Each structure stands twice: as C-alpha cells, then as structure tokens.
C-alpha cells in the first residue's frame, strides 16, 4: 500500500505543478473568478480547502482577507 501511496503522490505532484495551464485548469479559472466576485470574507475568516487541487484558489482568495 505504501508503494501505491507514493506513486499516487508523485503523479499528483507532477500534475499540480502546471495544472493551471492545462485545459482543466483554464476551464475552472472562470468559476474561481466568479466565486471570488461573490464571496465576502470577514476579518480573520478561516477557509477550508478540501480536495480543491493545487491551492491556487486559496491564493486568489488571500487578497480578500487583507
């Protein structure tokens, strides 16, 4: 099982490096931008990112908390 987990992690890390430049990444970009335009975060808000890719959406949300 450890070998499977290591292979899975390596495969994900390879995809995550350039995910935003792939077809899927470009496709989801407009939805991320729509969400950002609709979200109003309170000061000191906590955002839970569950299985949402490589974390780029959290980077987009960061200025909203400033």
C-alpha positions in Angstrom: 0.0 0.0 0.0 2.9 2.4 0.8 4.2 1.9 -2.8 0.7 2.8 -4.2 0.5 5.9 -2.0 4.0 7.1 -3.1 3.1 6.6 -6.8 -0.2 8.4 -6.3 1.5 11.3 -4.6 4.2 11.5 -7.3 1.6 11.5 -10.0 -0.4 14.3 -8.4 2.6 16.4 -7.7 3.6 16.2 -11.4 0.1 17.3 -12.5 -0.2 20.0 -9.8 2.9 21.8 -11.0 1.3 23.1 -14.2 -2.4 22.3 -13.6 -3.5 26.0 -14.0 -2.1 25.9 -17.6 -3.9 22.7 -18.6 -7.3 22.6 -20.3 -9.0 21.7 -16.9 -7.2 24.5 -15.1 -8.2 27.1 -17.7 -11.7 25.8 -17.7 -12.1 26.1 -13.9 -10.5 29.6 -13.8 -13.7 31.3 -14.8 -15.6 29.6 -12.0 -12.9 30.6 -9.5 -13.2 34.2 -10.6 -17.0 34.0 -10.3 -16.7 32.7 -6.8 -14.3 35.4 -5.8 -16.7 38.1 -7.1 -19.4 36.6 -4.9 -17.5 35.8 -1.7 -17.4 38.2 1.2 -14.9 37.0 3.8 -15.0 38.5 7.3 -11.8 39.6 9.0 -9.9 36.6 10.4 -12.1 34.3 8.4 -11.0 30.7 8.0 -11.3 29.0 4.7 -11.2 25.2 4.4 -9.9 24.0 1.0 -10.9 20.3 0.7 -9.6 18.4 -2.3 -9.5 21.6 -4.5 -6.4 21.0 -6.5 -3.1 22.7 -6.1 -4.1 25.5 -3.8 -4.3 28.2 -6.5 -7.9 29.2 -5.4 -6.7 29.9 -1.9 -4.1 32.2 -3.3 -6.8 34.0 -5.3 -8.8 34.4 -2.0 -5.9 35.7 0.0 -6.3 39.4 -1.0 -9.9 39.3 0.1 -8.8 38.7 3.7 -6.3 41.6 3.7 
